[in-house]
Amino acid sequence: MTASYIALQKTGKLKRRADKASAMLASCAVCPRVCKVDRLAGELGKCRTSSHAIISSYGPHFGEEPPLVAGGGSGTIFFTNCNLKCVYCQNYSISQLGQGDEASADKLSTIMLYLQTKGCRNINLVSPSHVVPQILEALIIAVDKGLTMPLVYNSGGYDSVKTLELLDGVVDIYMPDMKYGDEQTAKRLSGIDDYPETNRQAIKEMHRQVGDLIIEDGIATHGLLIRHLVLPGGLAGTESVMRFIAEEISMNSYLNIMDQFRPEYKAYDVAQLSRPLRMQEWSDAMELAKRCGLTRIARPQPGLRLI
């Protein structure tokens, strides 16, 4: 299974994409925050990351969706920090508290190659929205040294379309979140004013690039996989999200309607988030998806028991 970026490397286009992305760091517009700080000079914006990516951990991961894991697991690289401020984040020590170490392009490329040697099915870039330039720089080095694994872009869904355009033909599988159906909830829970509209434009661009998820012999090879975490009290706006996917993306979209919510981090500060998700709430979300005609839904993963 050869990755899409190999062809771009051979023609020199991957280097040109990486150079263009790196230039964005001087007055940062890598993500929709558009902080305009000079990250090349060490200035920090909302993502609290300068010229080098920060990595909290990496290794084969078997807890992702079955088509990503089949066989050797998904080769995850967890990038520290995030351009969202979700009050309920279960990885808050990484996304909000900054746990991790800086990694040069050489180091990041070495990690990619290590995951390939471990037999992973893909390179799974977790929370990559703010470090796309660093990823592209490392990818060039890794490809020259023999990297061929497909790339999975595993984001919170708050992505810049202009940055995503640089990844056209680079990323094989997009796996974004669709967190919310309305701006007020996104602002309250994730500190973002324009999440729904920005998220939806990003999903459209991702789908334009890779289309619906293709699964061969149980293994995802190319396409879009959308995640939607069901929140207590209907806060995620599931009906609006499912309707958008069905009407404006594809009826053949592959979804993971997730039941993993539990109160973490600052969730107890929000009354509606101070309890685990109820089984009925998740069942209702599944029914909404089916009512919209969406049937390609991932099997639930073993996890915490719902109440």
N, C-alpha and C positions, 0 to 999 in steps of 0.2 A: 504494500500500500504506500505509494509515493505521494509526498505532500505537494500541494499546489505551488509553493514558493520556489521549488527547484527550477522551474522554467524562468521565473523572474530573475533568479540569480545568474543564470546562464546568459541572459541578455543585458545584464547590468541594471535592470530596472529596480531590483531590490535595493541596490546601493543608492540610487537616486531617491527612492522613497524614504530610505533611512535618513539621508541628508536633509530632505524637506521636513521630516518629522523633527529632527534635532534642532533645526532652525526655529521651530515653534517654541522651543524652551526659552529663548531669549526674551520673549514677551509672552508668557505662557498662555496658549489657547488650545492646549492639548485636549482638555475636556470642556464641557459646557459651562464650567465655572468661569472661564476666561479671566483668571486672576491677573494676568499681564505682569507677573513678577519675572525677574531674570533668574531662572533656575540654573542656568549655566554659571552664574556668578555666586550661587549658593543661596539665593533668596528663596523663601518658602511661601507658598500660597496655601489654599485650603487643604491640599493633600499632604502638606508637611514633608514633601520629598523634593530634593534639589536635583542635581545632575545625574546622580546614581540611583538606580532602583534600590529598594530595601526589601529583603526577603526574610520571612519569618521561618519558613520550613519548606522542604520539598521531599518527594518520594512517591513510590507507587501507592495509589489510593483505590480502595475497592468499595467505597461507599457512594460513588456517583451512580448515575443512571446505568442500568444494565448494558445498553449498547456502547457505552464509553468504557466499560470496565472489562468486558468479555475477554477472558484469557489472562493477560498479564497486568491488568489494572490500568488506571489512568495516571499518567506521570504528572502529578500536580506540583506547581510552583506557587506558593502562597506569597503574594506581594503585600508588604506592610502598608498600612494607611489606606484611605479610601476617599473618594470625592463625595460620599454621602455621610450623613451623621445619624444613622438609624438608632433610635433610643433602645431598640430591642435586639440589637445585633448579638448573635451567639458567639461570634468571633471577635468580640470587642477588644480583647487584649492585643489583637493584631490590627484591626481596622481603626480603632479609636485611640488606643494607648501606645501604639507605635512599637510593639515588640518585634524585634528583628535586627538584621545587620545589613549595612550597605554592601552592594555587590557591583563590581565593575562589569563591563561588557564581557571581558574574558571569563570572569567567574560565572556569570549567568550562562554563557555559552557552554562552559564545562558542565554545569548542572543539567542543561538540556541533553548533552551527549551522555551523561551518566544515566539519565532516565531511559534513554534509548538502549543502553547496554543492559539495563535491568529487565528488558522485555516488555516495557509498557506499550500500550496500544496507541498512545498519543501524548503530546505535550500539552498539559492543561494549565493555562495561564489564568490564575484566580485573582480577581480584582486588578485587571490590567489597564483600566481606562486612563489612569494618570501617568503610566510608564510605557506607552506605546513607542516613543522614540528609543528608549533604552532596550526594549525588546527587539526592535528591528536592528539596532546596532549589534546586539549579541547574536541575532539570528544569522547575520552575514558570516560571522566568525564560525559559528557552529556548522553551517552548510558547507563551508570550505573544508571542514574537518570530518564531514560525512553524515551530518544529520539529515534524515529523510522522513521523520515521523510527522504525521498530520498535527496541525496546531488547533487547539480548542481555545476560543476566546470566551472566558467565563466571567461575565461582568454583572454589576448591579443594574445595568440597563440605562445608566445615565451617561451616555456616550455622545461625542461630537460626530456629526455626519461627515464633516471635513476630515477628521482623523480616521474615521472608518474607511473613507475612500482610499486612504493610503494603504489599507489592508486588503483591498480588493485583489484576489489572487494570491494572498499570503495566508489568510486564515481559511481553514477547511471546514471547521464546525464553529458556529456561533452559538453560545449558550447564555443568553441574557436573562435577567429577571424582568418581569413586568410586575412591579410592586403595588401600584396604586391606580385607581380610576379617577381620582380627583385631586386638584391642586392643594386644597386646604389640608387634606390628610397628609399629603406628601410633605408639606411645609411643617406640619405639627410633629410628624414622626421621623422625618429624615432631613429636615432643615433645608429643603429645596423648594423653590417657588414654582418651577416650571416642569416638574418631573413628568407628568403624563404626556404632554405634547412632545417634549424632547425625547422621551423614551419611545414614543410611537414612531417618530421620524427615524430614530436609530434602528428600530426593528424593521421598518420598511427597507432601509438601506441594507441591512444584514441579509434580508430575504432576497433582495435584488441580486446580491452578490452570489449567494450559495443555494438559494431555493429551499425546498422542503427537505427534511432530513432523509438521507438515503441509508438504509441498513442492509448490509450484505452478510449472510451467514451469522446473523446476530450481532454484527459489529457496525457501529456508525462510521461512515466513511466521509460524508460530506453533507452540509446543509445546516438548517436552523432548528435548534431545540430551545423551547421557551419554558422558563420556570415561573411559577406563580405561587407564592407562599400565602396560604389562607390565614387571615388574622381573625382573632375573636371579634365578635360584634359586627362582622361585615366590613371592617375598616379597609380591607384591601380593594374594595370595589370590584369584586370578582365578575359580576354580571357585565359591567362596562368593559372590562378587559377581555372577556371571552367574546363579546359581541364584536369588538374591534378585530380580534384575531380572525374570526370567522368571516367578517365582511371585508376587511382591508388587507389581510395577509394571505391566508389560504385555509380552506376547509381541511386540507391534508396536513396542517401544522402538527408537529409532534410536541406534546405538552407534558410537563411534570407539574401536577397540581399538588403542592407539598403540604403535608400535615405536621411538619416538624416544629411548629411554633411552641415555644415555652417562654415564660417570663425570664429575661436575662438583662443584664446591664442596667439601664434606667427604665425598664418597662414598668416597674412597679410605681413609677411616678405618673403613669397614665392609667386611670381606673379600668378602662376596657381591656388593657393589656396585662392586668395583674393576675391573670389566671391562664392555665393551659387551654389550648384549643379543644373544643368539644367534638366528639365524633360526628354529631349531627351537622355541625357547621361545615366540616370537611365533606360530608356526604351531600350537603346542599350545593357546595361549590362544584362537585363532580356532576351533579344533576344539571346545573346551569350550563356547564360546558357541553354536555350531551344535547341539551335543548337547543344550543346554538349550532348543533350539527358536528361538533368536534369529537372525534372518536379515537384519535391516535394519542393515547394517554399512557404515560409510563406506569409500570407496576409500582405500587407503594413500596418504599424501602423499609426494612426493619428499623424501628426506631422507638421513641418513647410512646408509651400507651396513652391514647387519648381518653378523656373523661366523658 
